[in-house]
Amino acid sequence: MSRFQKASHVLWHCQYHIVWTPKCRFGILKGNVGKEV
């Protein structure tokens, strides 16, 4: 299996998982959870 993924017109290799946190949810990422992240 190739380390690249492809579709009909594009070839890509993604190594990152991006999580977008809206401002109203930022308070959840405090304490132990915030330290882990």
N, C-alpha and C positions, 0 to 999 in steps of 0.2 A: 504494500500500500504506500502510495506517495505521501510525503509530508505536506504537500500542497493540495488544496481543494480547488476544484474548478467547476465552472459552469460554461455555457455555450460561448460566452464572450469575455470571460475573466478568469484569472488564476490568482489565488491568494494563499497566504500563510499567516494565520493569526496566532499570536502567542499570549495575548492579553485578554482578560475579562474585565470590562469596564462597567462599573455600577454608578449610575447617576442618582444622587440623593438630593431631593428638593429641600429647600430651606425649612419647610414645616416639619420634615422628618429628621432633621439633623439632630434634634434632641435625643433621639433613640440611641445614637452612636456615642454614648457617654459611659463611663465606668469601665467594666471589664470588656464589654463588647468593643468599645472604642479603642482600647489598648490592643486587642487582637487584630483589629483592622488597621 
